[in-house]
Amino acid sequence: EDQKVWKAVGLMLDAPGDPHSVQSLADAVGMSRSTFAKHFSEAYGTGAMELLRNIRVQRAANLLCETDLPVKRIADIVGFRSRSAITRMFEKFTGITPQD
């Protein structure tokens, strides 16, 4: 419903590997950090960084299934800083490791 907030979601979907932050997303849509966080939470029922982690894990899962790329390369593409970071998040959200 909130077009500005939707624009921020679009940025995350288009480039999940970019170094997004609440502040950078707020700046991109012309809101203060606190106003953006409030509007985002009201619109999606979660924080922007939580949604971004979900997007990154989902994108990683797709790449793991559809490509032969190594886990470290997929981590780089979707915005995780290391193989251990992607493994922790992937296992937290899916219950399995990226290798599995």
C-alpha positions, 0 to 999 in steps of 0.5 A, spaced: 500 500 500 505 504 501 509 506 494 515 508 497 516 502 502 514 498 496 520 501 492 525 499 497 522 492 497 524 493 489 531 495 491 532 489 495 529 484 490 533 487 484 539 487 488 540 483 494 547 483 494 548 490 495 550 493 502 543 495 504 541 498 510 535 501 514 538 508 513 540 507 505 533 504 504 530 510 507 535 515 503 533 511 497 525 513 498 526 520 501 524 518 508 528 519 515 530 512 518 525 512 523 519 513 519 521 508 514 522 503 519 515 504 522 512 504 515 516 498 513 514 494 519 506 496 518 506 494 511 510 488 512 509 486 519 517 485 519 523 489 519 527 491 512 533 487 514 529 481 516 526 481 509 532 482 506 535 476 509 529 472 507 530 474 500 538 473 500 536 466 503 531 464 498 535 467 492 541 463 495 537 457 495 535 458 487 542 459 485 544 452 489 538 448 485 539 452 479 547 452 478 553 449 479 556 455 483 560 454 489 557 456 496 562 462 497 560 465 490 553 464 491 554 468 498 558 473 494 552 474 489 546 474 494 550 479 499 553 474 505 560 476 507 562 469 508 561 462 507 560 461 514 555 467 514 551 464 509 551 457 512 548 460 519 543 464 515 541 458 510 540 453 516 536 458 520 531 459 515 531 452 512 533 447 517 539 444 512 546 447 510 547 450 503 551 443 502 545 439 503 
